[in-house]
């Protein structure tokens, strides 16, 4: 049984159909990647899953429960966490305090400040950022800011983690450092939906891949099959990519 399922989700912005009758499902401990060209509707889909937007039609089921009309705070407390493309840590708080915010308002419910501090410390150790716990945000590198964004999401204790281009912009050696974290998150029992443009990442971590174009799902399957799909090659990967599948 799928842990979360979208059924014919549609979202319009005026005359633009950003997500067009798209259905998907995510299984327990699965990594599902969503790829497609810019403007395909990938982030809009994540916003529908996390509750930032409500669909104009269709519904979203989480562990058998209809959550289509629930807000993002309720979904977070139920176990749906996410990162954002634009990193927006709280600038007046330390690295540790930024993660504590997630602990205080996530799935764990009401906990004390001291308990949140302990939990946040554990999360920073998990993402290998504990040595920067007391630093200010301005001192962090791009890689460290990405790790902090991940830590803030993990601090909410998600069962499903939505990663929106979390590795985009990292250099090759930084990717090699960050990438193992995704596998370790799955080992913790967390299911992942990943939006990513770095095909090396998608190929390495994905159990399944969904390809979107102009709001529609144009392909779904394992990476090797999707990368050879003629419609995918035409819409997104490009003919030169065909040999890399």
Secondary structure as GFF3:
##gff-version 3
##sequence-region A 1 245
A	DSSP	beta_strand	4	13	.	.	.	ID=ss1
A	DSSP	beta_strand	16	26	.	.	.	ID=ss2
A	DSSP	beta_strand	31	35	.	.	.	ID=ss3
A	DSSP	alpha_helix	42	50	.	.	.	ID=ss4
A	DSSP	beta_strand	57	62	.	.	.	ID=ss5
A	DSSP	beta_strand	65	66	.	.	.	ID=ss6
A	DSSP	alpha_helix	72	78	.	.	.	ID=ss7
A	DSSP	beta_strand	80	82	.	.	.	ID=ss8
A	DSSP	alpha_helix	95	105	.	.	.	ID=ss9
A	DSSP	alpha_helix	113	126	.	.	.	ID=ss10
A	DSSP	three_ten_helix	130	132	.	.	.	ID=ss11
A	DSSP	three_ten_helix	137	139	.	.	.	ID=ss12
A	DSSP	alpha_helix	142	154	.	.	.	ID=ss13
A	DSSP	beta_strand	160	164	.	.	.	ID=ss14
A	DSSP	alpha_helix	172	187	.	.	.	ID=ss15
A	DSSP	beta_strand	191	195	.	.	.	ID=ss16
A	DSSP	alpha_helix	199	205	.	.	.	ID=ss17
A	DSSP	beta_strand	208	213	.	.	.	ID=ss18
A	DSSP	beta_strand	216	221	.	.	.	ID=ss19
A	DSSP	alpha_helix	223	228	.	.	.	ID=ss20
A	DSSP	alpha_helix	230	232	.	.	.	ID=ss21
A	DSSP	pi_helix	233	237	.	.	.	ID=ss22
A	DSSP	three_ten_helix	239	244	.	.	.	ID=ss23
###
